[in-house]
Amino acid sequence: MGPTLKFCVLLILVGLVNASFARNDFGRCERVVRSWASSSLDKEIKQKDKHTLRNLLFFLHVPRTGGRTYFHCFLKKLYPSYLECPRSYDRLRFDPSKPRCRLLVTHDDYSMTSKLPRERTSVVTILRDPVDRVFSTYEFSIEVAARFLVHPNLTSATQMALRLRSKTKGVSTLDIWPWKYLVPWMREDLFARRDARYSRGLHIIESSDSYDMEDFAMPLQEYINHPVAGDILHNGATFQLAGLTNNSYIAEAHEVRHCVQKYKNLGKYVLQVAKKRLDNMLYVGLTEEHRESATMFANVVGAQVISQLNAPNTSLDIADNTEQSSFSDSDPDSSEHQNSTSDRVASEVTSSESAEATESNMTVGKLMDAYEVCISNLRKTQSRRRISSLKRISPVNFSKEARLQVPEDVLQEIRLLNDLDLELYEYARAIFYKQHKTPLLITEERWDNVSSSAYGSTLWKFLPLAITFVFFLFLFLIVNVRRRTSKVKK
């Protein structure tokens, strides 16, 4: 047998071995994923009435969906601070030693429910169009990382961040999943690109596309194809609802997620679990349907929280109201690198408004009014912060208009990388519109009218007068008809 023939035979044997290994690996992965999905679905508790708020509200915050706004402008105005559970942000994993807490808001995935009394827990979440969520995650990663560019080099920035985090009791962005992975990655990249510009004497190549300025920041296309984005960002909402992020509480999460990422057709099992969990949630909001989502949240969730907290036979232990959270109410998306005093003042104003709201007699109407004021303040603060951060990597300027310049092939690539999230989002839209159109939903105006005793007493006061008026009008019409009839006969 000649050398060439031997080589060909060897290649064939290697190919057969690889094919056999691939089949075995796929079979193993399929068994792992199907077993996990079956077990997860079996553990789902069938709620008798999923529309009724239970003792504990778990807000599953999918990053970049507007959950921070709901926390500050809704939930902090509904729940006194002593009823908040210690928030779970990586280094501060959930502390079950506070059993009477009533509100948990966290970036943790659904596996968190393994630590909660599931039969007494209601879950709510907000989903966002996956393409927009990828854009927003990319922009926020760079925005926060750019705050560190005030330092002369990466070493100085990293050391200062560690010193500040060790001194503060609050939680910084670098403690929160997924930013604890994405921001340091972008921070290192921004410093490398800045050093490269300086080494060339600040010579830069101009570009009109803010998402493709490689001299200043990692281009969007490079970002979405990086292994870090592949593990954390893509299909992130589906993995978070399935409880399969790299921040999961369940042991098999990494293996299941790895198998689904390796063999895309196994994603159908994860999607099935995520959809089932959406079905069982008290509330599912949509970032794009901002006004409708906020109104629905106030009526579906807010109204029931108000009713529970104001009920005379509430099971709350009033003695707990002197207990404070184990750490400060710092902004969940804040950073230790604040850029101006005005930002801190805005946060303090928001916190003060929240504290006052929980002490007054809240109604759904008042809640919506407070929400409008709060969200306006938050947006102004976020805008100032964003502008200040991006100045350090000018001419990069992220905006809705700038997104329109991103090539279609990049957008299509984002869609392909987030196929599970796209299907889950459409499923969430169907749930949202079904909830939105249900006749049981009370709008904020109707709720205020129905819940107002003044309205009820006024109605009963004028009802007899109205009946009397109708009666005399009826007699008047009969008399007129008879007169006309008698005239015709004559």
C-alpha positions, 0 to 999 in steps of 0.5 A: 500500500503506497503512502498516498493510499495509506494517508487516504485510509487514515483520513477516512478512519479519522472522519469515521471516528469524529462522526461517531464521536459527534453522534455520541456527543449529540446523543448525550447532550440531547439526553441531558437537555431533555432530562432537565426540561422534563424535570423543570416542567414537572416542578412547575406549580400549577397556580389556581389563580395566577392573577392573584398576588401572593405573599412574595413578589419576585421581579425577575429583571432581564437586563436592559428591559426597563426593570430599573425604572419599575423598581424605583418608580413603582416598587419602591413607592409600594413596598416600605424598605423593611419589606425588601429582601436582600437583593441578590447581586453575585457577591450578595447571594440571596439571604433566606434569613429574612423570611418575612420579606415581601419583595425581591428584585434581582438580575438572578435567573429563574433558578432563584425560585429554588430558594423561595417558597414557590407556592407563596411567590408571584413572579413578574418580568419584562421582555424586550425586542431581542435586537434592541436589547443587544444594542442596549447591552452593547451601548451600556457596557461601553458607557459604563466602561468609558467612565474609567477612562478618567484614569491614566491606565488600566492598572490605575482604574482597576486598583481604584475600583477595587479600593472603592468597592471595598469601602462602600456598603452599596452595590456597584455595577461591577457586582451585578450580573451580567455587568460584572463580566461585560464591563471589565471586558469592555474596560480593558478593550477601551484602554487598549484602543486608547493606548493604540491611538496615543501610540499613533499620535492620536491619528484616527480614521473617521467613520460616520457609523458609531457602531463601527469606530474601531479606533475608539470602541469595539465594533458591534459586529466584533462584539456580537461574535465574541465568545463572551457575548455568546455565553452571556448575551445571546438568547439571554432572556430565554436562558434567564427565564429557564434558569440557565445563565452562568449565574444559576443556582442549579448545578447542571445549568452550565452543561445544559446551556453548553449543549444548547449553544453547541446544538441549536436544535436542542433550544426547543426544549429550553424554549418550552420551559421558558414559555411555560414559566411566562404562562404562570407569571402574574404579569409580563410587560413589554419594553416597547409598549411602555405606557400600556405596560406601566398602566397594566402593572399599576392595575394588575400588581400595584392595586393588589400590593396596595390592597395587601399592605392596607388590609386590616388583617394583614399578616405583616409583622409590624415590629419588623418596620425598624429593620433595614436592608443589609445594604444600602438602596444604591442605584442597581445600575449605578457605578462607583465612578459617578461623574457629577454631583447632580447625578447623586442629587437626582438619586437622593431625590428619587429615594426620598420620593419613594420613602414618602410614597410608602407612608401615604395612602396610595391609590392606583391613580396616585401611583401612576402620577408618581411614576410619571414624575419619577421616570422623568427624573430618571431619564434626565439623570441617565441622559446626563450620565450617558453624555458625560461618559461617551464624551471620553470616546467622542466621536462615538454617539449612540442613538436611535438615529445612529442605529439606522446606519448599521448594515442589514447583514449585521442586524440579520446576524443578531437575529440568527444569534438570538433566535430563541429570544425572538420566539420567546418575545413573540410569545410574550407579546401574545400574552401581553395583548391577551392580558391587555384586552381582558375585560377584567383589567381595570384602567387607572381612571376606572379604578380611582372611580370604583375605589372612591367612596365619595363617588359612590355616595354621590351616585346614591344621593342623586339616584332618587332625583334622577328617577323622579325626573324620568318619571315626570318626563314620562307623564309629560310625554303621555299627556302631550300624546293624548292632547294631540290624539284628541285634537285629531279626532275633533 
